[in-house]
Structures are given as structure tokens and as C-alpha cells.
Amino acid sequence: MEQNISDELQEAFETGRWKVRKFALPNATKYIWDIDNITWAETGLIDAFGANRFFDEASQMIANSIYLFQEGFFDAAFYSLRQSIEISIGTLYLTANPEKLEKWKALEPGFESGKMVCFLKNNEPVFKDIRTKLPTFFKNLRTIQKKTNKYVHKQGFSSFYTTQSYSWSDHRENKIYSKIISDFEETVKAAIGAVAMYRLAIDPLPIILMDEELMMRSADFITQPYSEEFVAEYIGYKNIELF
């Protein structure tokens, strides 16, 4: 019985008025594999060990966004990417304020992203240092976040599902379709880069261990290094040098 209802709903979404157009994302599998760079780069620091779960969750949100996007739910996909960054900021805040973890678990107020960023900028030296030394990286991230918010908050007809129904021509619809894909790919890359960079605010081992000689001389770490290809695509070697 439940399966029949599910099939009916599937048919309604695929053929009825509420049809949701799916999106082609040729690089989807590559993005999923690239996210593993973050999940493998676990920190072994005792006082920050809990951050690993947060970065795993941030990575999960990026993976979720890729699935949702291909299924056609592009606004939810953009929102998931925004969440991945906010989760990363949250763990930096809680690592700096471990006494507030119980309040966070109890769902008490005061953990809004803007408030946490403000605190970190003013009180957490590593976070402040990274943002000071990498102004271009974070300026670009902020620009992309603003664009993402247009989809999340439904500003502009290109963020409407119903735009497909109201399009005046195939050319106009295809132009909007292509723009959404382009914006999503730009955002998913920025989110991966942001989460990877915020991971470095816990400790810099994921990039230190990229040096093979240093890795051979070091003790055994649970942390795995970022790959050179990952750094080149999502962070940039110039930013690593500045870091």
C-alpha cells in the first residue's frame, strides 16, 4: 500500500503540474570523492577531537546538496551548502568555548552564525589570523554566499521552480537552467574550500603532512594530508603560502 502511494507521488512529480526538473551534474562523483579529503583529515588533538564529528556533518551536508541538486531540489541544495559552512563555524566556536557545549546540546539560543563569527573574529587568534591573511579567499566566499542566499530566500524568478512553467521560450528556460547549474558548481566548490580551510583553523596538519619528507619524519597521526589536486582546486596554493 505504502509503495503504491509512493509510486503515485513519483508519477505526480515527474508528469503532473508539480513536475520538478532534474539537473545534470557531470562532476558529481568527483565532488563526492574530493570531500573525502576533509573527512580523512581528522584532528587528533584531545581538546578538539569533537570537531571531527562536526566536519563529518559539514561534509555530509555537501554530499546531500549534490544529491538534492541532481534530483531537482536546487534551493534545498543551496541551503545545504550554506549549512555546511555554518556547521564548520559552529565547531570552531565550540572548540574555543567548550563550556558552552551543553547549552548547544540543549538547543539554547546564542549560537547564530553571525554571532559566532563575530566572537571568533574578535577572540580566536587563529581564526582572526586566517581571515586577515587571506582576504581574497574570504571576499570571494562572501560574494558566493550572497548569491546563494538569493536562491535560499527566493529572490528573483530564476529561484522559482515555477519559472519552468512560465518560461516564454525554450531558449529562456535553458538559459536559466544553465545558470542554476553554473551557480551551484561555483557554490559547491566554494563550500568545499571553506570547510577545508576552517578545518585548518583547528590544526594545520592536513597541509603540513603534504610535505612527504615531514610526513616520513613525523610520528603516526590519525590525520591524513590533503591531496595536491584538492588544494589546487579548492583552496589555492597561493592561499596556502599566505596561511
C-alpha positions in Angstrom: 0.0 0.0 0.0 2.7 2.5 1.0 4.7 1.6 -2.1 1.7 2.4 -4.3 1.3 5.8 -2.7 5.0 6.4 -3.2 4.7 5.5 -6.9 1.7 7.8 -7.3 3.7 10.7 -5.8 6.6 9.9 -8.0 4.4 10.0 -11.1 2.8 13.3 -10.0 6.2 14.9 -9.6 7.5 13.5 -12.9 4.5 14.1 -15.1 2.0 16.3 -13.3 1.7 20.1 -12.8 4.2 19.9 -9.9 6.9 18.4 -12.1 10.4 19.1 -10.8 13.1 19.3 -13.5 16.3 17.4 -12.6 19.7 18.8 -13.1 22.7 17.2 -14.8 25.9 17.5 -12.8 28.7 15.6 -14.7 31.3 16.3 -12.0 29.1 15.0 -9.1 31.1 11.8 -8.4 34.3 13.8 -8.5 33.0 16.2 -5.9 31.9 13.3 -3.6 35.4 11.8 -3.8 37.0 15.2 -3.2 35.0 15.7 0.0 36.9 12.6 1.5 39.9 14.9 1.8 38.1 16.6 4.6 36.8 13.5 6.4 40.2 11.8 6.3 41.9 14.9 7.7 40.7 14.2 11.3 42.4 16.0 14.1 44.0 14.1 16.9 44.0 17.0 19.3 42.3 15.9 22.5 40.8 19.3 23.2 39.4 19.5 19.7 38.6 15.9 18.9 34.9 16.6 19.0 35.4 18.8 15.9 35.8 15.7 13.8 32.1 14.9 14.0 31.2 18.5 13.0 33.4 18.4 9.9 32.0 15.0 9.1 28.5 16.5 9.3 29.6 19.5 7.2 30.9 17.1 4.6 27.6 15.1 4.7 25.7 18.3 4.0 27.8 18.9 0.9 27.2 15.4 -0.3 23.4 15.8 0.4 23.4 19.0 -1.6 24.8 17.2 -4.6 22.1 14.5 -4.4 19.3 17.1 -3.9 20.5 19.2 -6.8 20.6 16.3 -9.3 17.0 15.4 -8.1 15.9 18.9 -9.0 15.6 20.4 -5.5 18.1 23.2 -6.2 17.0 25.6 -3.4 17.4 22.9 -0.8 20.8 22.0 -2.3 22.0 25.6 -2.0 20.7 25.7 1.6 22.6 22.5 2.5 25.8 24.1 1.2 25.2 27.1 3.4 24.7 24.8 6.3 28.0 23.1 5.7 29.8 26.3 6.2 27.8 27.3 9.3 28.4 23.9 10.9 32.2 24.4 10.4 32.0 27.8 12.1 30.0 26.3 14.9 32.6 23.8 15.8 35.4 26.4 15.8 33.2 28.4 18.2 32.6 25.4 20.5 36.2 24.4 20.4 37.1 27.9 21.6 34.2 27.8 24.2 33.9 24.1 25.3 31.9 25.2 28.4 29.0 26.1 26.0 28.7 22.7 24.5 25.9 21.6 27.0 23.9 24.8 26.1 24.4 24.0 22.4 23.1 20.4 23.0 20.1 21.8 25.0 19.2 24.0 21.9 19.6 27.2 23.9 19.8 30.5 21.9 23.1 32.3 21.2 24.5 30.0 18.5 23.5 32.0 15.5 26.2 32.0 12.7 26.7 35.8 12.7 27.2 35.9 16.5 29.7 33.1 16.4 31.7 34.6 13.5 31.8 37.9 15.4 33.1 36.2 18.5 35.8 34.3 16.6 36.9 37.4 14.7 37.5 39.2 18.0 38.6 36.5 20.3 40.0 33.5 18.5 43.6 34.3 17.2 43.9 31.6 14.6 40.6 32.4 13.0 41.3 36.1 13.0 44.8 35.4 11.6 43.5 33.3 8.7 40.8 35.8 7.7 43.4 38.6 7.9 46.0 36.9 5.8 43.5 35.5 3.2 41.3 38.5 2.4 40.7 37.5 -1.2 39.7 33.9 -0.3 37.1 35.1 2.2 35.9 38.0 0.0 35.2 35.6 -2.8 33.5 33.2 -0.4 31.3 36.0 0.9 30.3 37.0 -2.7 29.3 33.5 -3.5 27.4 33.2 -0.2 25.4 36.3 -1.1 24.5 34.7 -4.5 23.5 31.5 -2.7 21.2 33.5 -0.4 19.2 34.7 -3.4 18.2 31.0 -4.1 17.6 30.2 -0.4 15.4 33.3 0.1 13.7 33.0 -3.3 14.7 36.4 -4.7 14.4 36.7 -8.5 12.3 34.5 -10.7 15.3 32.3 -11.6 15.0 30.9 -8.0 11.4 29.8 -8.6 10.5 26.2 -9.6 7.5 27.5 -11.5 9.7 29.6 -13.8 9.9 26.4 -15.9 6.1 26.6 -16.4 6.1 30.4 -17.1 9.0 30.5 -19.4 8.2 32.1 -22.7 10.6 30.1 -24.8 12.9 27.1 -24.6 15.9 29.4 -25.1 14.9 31.4 -21.9 14.3 28.2 -19.9 17.6 26.6 -21.0 19.5 29.8 -20.1 18.0 29.8 -16.6 18.7 26.0 -16.3 22.4 26.5 -17.3 22.8 29.5 -14.9 21.5 27.5 -11.9 24.0 24.7 -12.7 26.8 27.2 -13.1 25.9 28.9 -9.8 25.6 25.6 -8.0 29.0 24.3 -9.1 30.6 27.6 -8.1 28.9 27.3 -4.7 29.8 23.7 -4.1 33.5 24.4 -4.8 33.4 27.4 -2.5 31.8 25.3 0.3 34.3 22.5 0.0 37.1 25.1 0.1 35.6 26.9 3.1 35.1 23.7 5.1 38.6 22.6 4.3 40.0 26.0 5.3 38.1 26.1 8.6 39.4 22.6 9.3 42.9 24.1 9.1 41.9 26.5 11.9 41.9 23.5 14.3 45.4 22.5 13.3 47.5 22.8 10.1 48.5 19.1 9.8 46.4 18.4 6.6 48.8 20.7 4.8 52.0 20.2 6.8 51.8 16.4 6.1 51.6 17.1 2.4 55.4 17.5 2.6 56.5 13.9 2.1 59.8 14.4 4.0 58.0 15.9 7.0 55.4 13.1 6.9 58.1 10.5 6.9 59.9 12.1 9.9 56.7 12.7 12.0 55.1 10.3 14.4 51.9 8.4 13.5 48.9 10.7 13.1 45.3 9.9 12.5 45.3 13.0 10.3 45.7 12.3 6.6 47.0 15.1 4.4 45.1 16.9 1.7 46.0 15.9 -1.8 47.8 18.4 -4.0 45.0 18.3 -6.5 42.5 19.1 -3.8 44.4 22.1 -2.5 45.0 23.4 -6.0 41.3 23.2 -6.9 39.5 24.2 -3.7 42.0 26.4 -1.7 44.8 27.5 -4.0 48.5 27.2 -3.4 48.8 31.0 -3.1 46.4 30.9 -0.2 48.3 28.1 1.4 51.5 30.0 1.2 49.8 33.0 2.9 48.4 30.7 5.5 
